[in-house]
Amino acid sequence: MYRFLLRPKWIAFTLLMATLVVVMVNLAFWQLRRLEERQDLNRQITARIEVPAGSLDAVLAAHPEPADAQWRSVTASGFYEADGQVLIRDRSLNGTAGFNVVTPLRLADGRFLAVERGFIPAATVIPAPPTGRVAIEGRLRVSQVKKSSWQRADAATGVLDTLSRADVARLDQQVGGDAVPMYVEVTSSEPADDTVAPIPLPERGDGPHLGYAGQWFLFSAAAILGYILAIRKSAGTRRDAATKAAAQAAVKAASLEDKAPETV
């Protein structure tokens, strides 16, 4: 009954459905892995921001690898250098498009710390940083880099007023003095810096990954069920056709028998 499955078009259809199911199941497990990664990141952020703030140099000395120091709260003081200020474009806050303002903070030893002071809406006059000695507290962040070919690249040379990302190495090219290898998102400042909106912590929910995984598993099940139903329908059609053909053949045979001349 199912010998039709060995026909070329059915073999091709079977391979297509098998490929689709494998792809969709893998997409589901990929979403589950992303969920696990996000939950790990959320736990990491929560654990690190709860640690009391330490001095910039002490935290960096205790965590030589930038990834190990990310999200730790640090304190630093120095003088903002408005001439070195840049805007990080294509940012948004609460649905409003704008920029993140990054200003170099000159430290006592001559190094500078890239400080992400906060967010400003587009078409807003760029606010000058506080003058005089400034004491800040904020979260350490790893320098941002271009991760894929589709992301916008900044010019490799020259002095830029805007950047695509908080790239400490690129900022170091146009600000004199050695740069601290990480940047800081300000959470508090003395004197206060009320001209910018604070950068919030990232959303620490699970996101849509579990729902997406469920959808891919559902699509896979639907594809398998659809394939089975297609086979059953095709087999039923062939069975009905065979039954009909047999019935027609029987009727024809009976008719021929009735018409046959009788022998004496």
N, C-alpha and C positions, 0 to 999 in steps of 0.2 A: 504493500500500500504506500509505503514511503520511499519507494525507489526513485521517485521524482526529485528527491533531495540530492541525488547524484548528478543531476543535470547541471550544465555550466552556469546557468543564471542563478540557480538556487545555491550552488557552491559560492558564487560571488556574493550573493545576498547574505549567506551565513557568515562569510568572512567579514563583510561590512558590519553586520550587527555585532559580531564578536569584538571587532576593533572598537566600535563605539562604546560598548559596555566596559571594555578594559580602560579606555581613555576616561570615561566618566567616573569609574571607581577610583582611578588614580587621582582624579581631580578632587574627589571627596576626601581621600586620605591626605591630599596636599592641604586642603582647608583645615583638616583636623591637626596637622602639624603646625600650620600657621596659628591656630588657636592655642596650641601648647606653647609656642614661642611667645605669643602675646601675653599669656598668663605668666610665663617666666619673667618677661620684661616688667609686667605690672608688679610682681612680687619684688623684683630687684629695685624698682623705683621707690616703692613704698618703704622697703627696708632702709634704703640709703638716705632718703629725705628725712627719716626719723632720727638719724644720727645728728647730734648737735654740731653746729658749724665749727670748723677749725680754721686756722690760718691757711692761706693759700699755699705757702711753701711747705707747711707741715703735711697737709693732705697729699700734695704732689709727691713729696718725699716718701710717704708711706705707700703710695700707689704709683710706681714707675710707669705702669701701662695705663694710658689714658682711659681705656675701656673700664678699668677697675675703679677709676676715680669718678666716672660719669655719675651725675645726679647727687654727688656729695655737696653739701652746703659749705661754702668757704667765705672767709672775710678777707678784705684787702683794702688798701687805702693808697691814694695818690692824687694826681692832677689829670683831669680830662684834657685831651688835646683835640679841640674842635676841628682843626685843620685836617686831621686824619679820619674824620667821621665818614662812614659810608652807610648806604641804605641797602637792605636786603629786599629785593623786589619780589613781587608775586606772593605776598603773604596776606593772611586774612585773620580777622578776629570777630567772632560773633556775627559772621556773615558779611562783614565789611572788608573790602579789599584795601590793601595799603602796603606798608613797608615796616620792617623791623629796623630799628636804629642801632647801629653798632659804633661805639666810640672808643678809641684807645685810652686806657688809663695808665699814665706813666707812674711806675713804681719807684720807690726810693733807690733801688739799685740800678736804675736805668732801663730795665726791661719794660715792656708794655703788656698790658692785659687787655685783650679784646672784650669789651663789655657790651652785651646786648641789653641796652637800657630799657627798651620796650617797643610798643607798636604805635604807629601813627596812620590814620586813614590817608588814602590817596588824595592828592591836591591840597594837602595840608602843608603849611610852612614848616620847614624842618626846624625843630626846636633846638636851641643851643643847650649844651650840657651845663650843669652847675659849675660855677667857677670856684677857685680856691681848692683847698684840700678836701677830698671827698672820701668818705668811708662807705663801703658797700658790703652787702651780703648777698650771695646768690648761689645758683646751682652750676656746678661745673658741667660743661658739655664738650663732647668730642668735636674737633674741627670737622666741618662738613666738606665732602668731596663729591665730585661728579661720579655717579655710580653706573650710569648706562649711557649708551650712545644717543638716546632720544632726549636726554636732559641738556639744557642749554649750557654752553661753555662760555666762561668769561675770557676776555682778551688776556693773552699770556703776559703782555707787557703794557706799560703806561700806567698812569694814575687814573683810577676809576672812581666815580662817585656812587655807583650802584654795583652790587654783586648779585649773582644768582643764589648764593648760599653763604653761610658764615664760614668762609674758608680762611683760617688763620694764616696759612702759608701764603695765600695771595695777598692778604692784607699786610703781611710782613714785608712784601716787596715795595710797598709805598709808604711805610711808616718807619722812621729811623729807630734803630735799637732792636735788640733781640725780643722776639715775641714769646710769651708764655704759650706752650703748645696746645692749650685748650682755651675755650672762651667761657664766659660766665653770663648766665641769664640773671639779671638783677631781681631780687625779691624785696630788698629794702635799701635805702640810701640816706645818708646824712651828709649834707642837707638833702631834703626830699626832692625828688625829681618828678614833679606832678605833670610835666608836659607830655609824658608818654604813658600809654596803658601797659601795665605789667604783662609779661608773657606768662600765660597760665601753664600749669602742668598738662602733659598730654592726657587725653581721656583714658581712664584705666579700666574701662569695661571690657567684656570679652569680644565686642564687635560682632559682625555678622557671620563669622566663620562657621560656627556650629550650624546655623541655618542654611548656609551655602552647602555645607557637607551633606546635610539632610536632603537638600534638593537634588544633588548629584546622585545620591543613593536612590532616591525616588525615580529619577530619570532612568537610571540603570535598570531598576525593577520594571519600569514601564516598557523599556525596550525589550527586555527578556519576555515579558508577558505578550507584547505585541508580536514578537517573533513566533512564539508558541501558537498564538491565535491564527497567525498567517499560515502556519503549517497545517493546523487543523482544518482551516477553511479550505485550503487547497486540496488536502486529502479528502475532505467531505465532498468537494465539487467533483473530484475525480471518481470517487465512489458512486456518487449519484449518476454521473455520466455513464459509468460502467454498468450500473443496474439498469439504467434506461436503455442502453444499447443491448443488453442481454434480453430485456423484455421485448424490445422491437424485433430482435432476432428470433425470439420464440414465437411472436405473433406471425412473423413472416414465414417461419417454418411451418406453423400450423396452417397458414393460408395456402401454402404450396401443397401441403398434404391433402387439404380439402379439394384442391383443384386437380390433383393427380387422377388419371382415368382408372376406373376399377378394372381389375383383371378377372376374367371369367375362369 
